Amino acid sequence: MSDEKIEVRVTETDAIMEVVVFSKRPDRIEVVLGEGVHSVKCELTLTANGNAYAGSAMGREIVYERSREQVQADIELEEHDYRDSRRR
């Protein structure tokens, strides 16, 4: 099974960075930046207006620009059991 990757924006430089999702829930997303020994785990929490997730890694703020509803829909799609849809 391949790792889920999402794109986050580093607010200081407006650079887009691809990170690996460690865990995803509607209220928080844990991501891993980098690979191997130098990887850093970061927790993104829902912003006050609910339109994005933000967190800090190594002193830099990163933002995942999707709403809670969009993330909830992504989670439901991932958890859908396709095997049941083929049974008759």
C-alpha positions in Angstrom: 0.0 0.0 0.0 1.4 3.4 -0.9 1.7 6.3 1.5 -0.8 9.1 1.1 0.8 12.4 0.2 -0.6 15.9 0.5 0.7 19.3 -0.5 1.2 22.0 2.1 2.3 25.6 1.8 5.1 27.1 3.8 3.7 30.5 4.8 7.1 32.2 5.1 8.2 31.5 1.5 4.9 30.5 -0.1 6.7 27.3 -1.3 4.6 24.2 -1.9 5.9 21.0 -0.2 4.7 17.5 -0.5 4.5 15.6 2.8 3.4 12.1 3.8 0.3 11.7 5.9 0.9 9.8 9.1 -2.7 10.0 10.4 -5.8 11.9 9.3 -8.9 12.8 11.4 -11.4 15.6 10.8 -9.9 17.7 13.7 -6.2 17.1 13.1 -3.8 15.7 10.5 -0.3 14.4 11.4 2.2 14.6 8.6 5.9 13.6 8.2 8.3 16.0 6.6 11.4 14.6 5.0 12.6 11.0 4.9 14.7 8.7 7.0 16.7 9.8 10.1 16.0 13.5 9.3 12.2 13.3 9.1 10.1 15.5 11.3 6.5 14.8 12.4 4.1 17.8 12.5 0.6 18.1 13.8 -1.8 20.2 11.7 -4.9 21.4 13.6 -8.0 23.1 12.2 -7.8 26.9 12.1 -10.4 29.0 13.8 -12.5 29.6 10.7 -12.3 25.9 9.7 -11.0 26.6 6.1 -7.5 25.2 6.6 -5.2 23.2 8.8 -2.0 24.8 10.3 1.0 23.7 12.2 4.6 24.4 12.9 7.7 22.3 12.1 11.2 23.5 13.0 10.0 27.0 13.5 8.2 27.3 10.2 4.4 27.5 9.8 2.9 25.1 7.3 -0.7 25.2 6.0 -2.9 22.6 4.4 -5.6 24.6 2.5 -8.6 22.3 2.7 -11.7 22.7 4.8 -12.9 20.3 7.5 -15.7 19.1 5.2 -13.3 18.4 2.4 -11.0 16.4 4.7 -14.0 14.5 6.1 -15.1 13.6 2.6 -11.6 12.4 1.8 -11.6 10.2 4.9 -14.9 8.7 4.1 -13.8 7.9 0.5 -10.6 6.2 1.8 -12.5 4.1 4.3 -15.2 3.0 1.8 -15.0 -0.8 1.5 -15.1 -1.5 -2.2 -15.4 -5.3 -1.7 -19.0 -4.8 -0.4 -20.1 -3.0 -3.5 -19.2 -6.0 -5.7 -21.2 -8.6 -3.6 -24.6 -9.6 -4.8 
